Amino acid sequence: MDMVRHLRARVGAVPRAFARREARQFLHAAKTCRTAQTRTLIDLLALNGGSRFSRDHRLDGVRTVSQFRRRLPVADYEYFRPYIDEVKAGRTDSLLGAKNRLLMFSLTSGTTSQSKYIPITERFLSDYRSGWQIWGIQAIDAHPGINSRHILQLSSDYDLFRTPGGTPCGNISGLVAACQKRIVRTMYSVPGVVSKIRDSDAKLYTAMRLAIADPHIGMVMTANPSTLIQLAKLADSRKEDLIRDIADGTLSLAENVPGEVREALRHKISCRGQERARELEAIVDRAGSLLPKDFWPEMQLLAIWTGGSAGAYLSTLKRYFGEIPVRDHGLSASEGRMTIPVADHSPDGILDVTSHFFEFLPEEEYGREDALVLEAHELQEGRNYYILLTTSSGLYRYNIFDVVRCTGFYHSTPMIEFLHKGAHIANVTGEKISESQVVHAVRSVIDEMRLTLSHFTVSPVWGDPPRYQLLVERGDVGVPVGDSLAQRVDERLKALNCEYKEKRATGRLAPMKWMPLPDGTWTVFSKNRRKNSGGSLEQYKHPCLVPDLEFGSKLFIEMAAVGMSALPENSTGDAPAILTLPDAQREAARRAAG
């Protein structure tokens, strides 16, 4: 193994040198934010010049930011949908320039049941990969031990299906994996072909079957930290199967793995790992469990989202992965990469001023017709903004509905931290609770109470007066603990949100209550959401705050439909909100429950 590590370190010296040069160029450009952003805007307009969208909006020939703003409104996806529908049908010149070749559509799960199709072009992919290279070299230089170890990264298929025009649709992570050079692929314990497994349980098991067999994992990467928790739980719950498969050179769930994937993995799977199996058995004998902190002793770094609702999982991660450095991926979405973090244990990053053109709408002015839209260099530290993107994919002044905070500056370029989706604000009586406030409140309380939660959601419930409920699976907390948890979160929210405190003090909001859910509720919930939206497992973001007053009722109906009881008989939690539903919905719930 030492010889392999030495060889990989030598072979990787050239691409690392190239990545360092890219990082230096980016950091140099970030010193002069306004200049870099103006240049980026002009390049993007020229790239897609001549398209029907560009002609319709008189963008050809625009040379200044003010001209650009006069030509276009701030817009959401619906504004671009007619043009994107034409691109899906094969008429790429509706939105893209002649030299901006379309590669695929990235599907976003979004906040509705209808998927959005984001064009991914050669320029977009190049910028996306460049951002990752800059991020990666900074992380590797901070943790040089990664150089000689392997990486666990999960990706999703970029070719789930084709549009009428023949363009692949899926997840950009799969396209990036497919484009990796052969030497780079040797660094990854789980081959990209695993993304072709459609069954989510089989995919996760296969990934862990391959990854646990490798004791030399140095970095674990995936977008959502909840995925890592899911993997860790799977490793422990299926430890006997995994150890037996590793020893025998088999794959227990082969029946749910497509034939072409089995064939591609045949060599890696069929190698018997009896020595590794004995190591794993010894871990189980010693610790009574099989957790990543024990079976991957060479881990150097976890690479995940840490901002917004993702931060709620960090304390739980330590239970499974131990005390290990964590570095945020950066604020990114199907629509584009927005920040590049340069330090561990921090959710903020430098705005990616060389890939997209950014504008910012102050949070307090959102919805006003005369709202002041700012350029990146005009931000103020400590203030919150909606971020707007103009990208090489043909999106202009695109409102992604992400609320971010400016945490400081790298020279003249702002450092940005993701807070929450703008849609994730609950406002029943004027309290305007944000998802980031909910995450902060619950996270701090569960740390104090030394609890670990798989998932949680806070949602409002109508009543006289209305209140908020904390939905947690009953297996995560017992009855008295659940009641105490809700009370303490209620108190913490009052400290974080003066409007919530005032509404509680005046009786316009009742105290928060705990709503226990049957174990497995969130697994069913996430599967249904991904099935309806077309989003991937890695893209899925569990909502920690849902503003819908009927969320609890709808969740009860959804669980009843699969035979899950909403409350245990001896629970002291509130009765399901089905009791307040109209007759027709109550009857539908009863029928679903059988």
JOSUL-V608478 format. One record per backbone hydrogen bond with DSSP energy under -1.0 kcal/mol. CO is the residue of the C=O (numbers start at 0). NH is the residue of the N-H. Records with the same first field share a line. If there is no record, write none. Layout:
CO->NH, NH
//
This chain:
0->4
1->5
2->6
3->7
4->8
5->9
6->10
7->11
9->12
11->15
12->16
13->17
14->18
15->19
16->20
17->21
18->22
19->23
20->24
21->25
22->26
23->27
24->28
25->29
27->30
28->31
31->35
32->36
33->37
34->38
35->39
36->40
37->41
38->42
39->43
40->44
41->45
42->46
43->47
45->48
47->50
50->54
51->55
52->56
53->58
54->57
58->61
63->67
64->68
65->69
66->70
67->71
74->398
75->78
76->79, 80
79->83
80->84
81->85
82->86
83->87
84->88
85->90
86->89
87->164
89->91
90->93
91->94, 95
92->51
93->52
96->99
98->100
100->121
103->119
104->169
105->117
107->115
115->107
117->105
119->102, 103
120->124
121->125
122->126
123->127
124->128
125->129
126->130
127->131
128->132
129->133
130->134
131->135
132->136
133->137
134->138
135->139
136->140
137->141
138->142
142->145
143->146
145->148
149->217, 218
150->188
151->220
156->170
160->168
162->165
166->162
167->104
168->159, 160
169->106
170->173
171->175
172->176
173->177
174->178
176->179
180->184
181->185
183->186
184->187
186->150
190->193
191->194
192->195
193->196
198->202
199->203
200->204
201->205
202->206
203->207
204->208
205->209
206->210
207->211
210->213
215->149
217->299, 300
218->151
219->302
220->153
222->304
223->226
224->228
225->229
226->230
227->231
228->232
229->233
230->234
231->235
232->236
233->237
235->238
237->241
238->242
239->243
240->244
241->245
242->246
243->247
244->248, 249
245->272
250->253
252->255
253->256
257->261
258->262
259->263
260->264
264->268
265->269
272->276
273->277
274->278
275->279
276->280
277->281
278->282
279->283
280->284
281->285
282->286
283->287
290->293, 294
291->295
295->298
300->219
301->326
302->221
303->328
306->309
307->310
308->311
309->312
310->313
312->316
313->317
316->320
317->321
319->292
321->323
324->301
325->344
326->303
330->337, 338
332->335
335->332
337->351
339->349
348->415
349->339
350->352
351->354, 355
356->389
358->387
359->373
360->385
361->364
362->365
364->367
367->370
373->359
374->377
375->378
379->382
382->405
383->362
384->403
385->360
386->399
387->358
388->397
389->356
390->393
394->390
396->74
397->388
400->421
401->386
402->418, 419
403->384
404->416
405->381
407->414
409->412
412->409
413->350
414->406
415->348
416->404
417->307
419->402
420->423
422->424
423->434
425->432
432->425
433->437
434->438
435->439
436->440
437->441
438->442
439->443
440->444
441->445
442->446
443->447
444->448
445->450
456->470
457->545
458->468
460->466
465->509
466->460
467->512
468->458
469->514
470->456
471->516
472->475
477->481
478->482
479->483
480->484
481->485
482->486
483->487
484->488
485->489
486->490
487->491
488->492
489->493
490->494
491->495
492->496
496->500
497->501
498->502
499->503
500->504
501->505
502->507, 508
512->469
514->471
516->473
517->520
519->523
520->524
521->525
522->526
523->527
524->528
525->529
526->530
527->531
528->532
529->533
535->539
543->457
547->550
549->553
550->554
551->555
552->556
553->557
554->558
555->559
556->560
558->561, 563
559->562
567->570
575->578
576->579
577->580
581->585
582->586
583->587
584->588
585->589
586->590
587->591
588->592
590->593
//
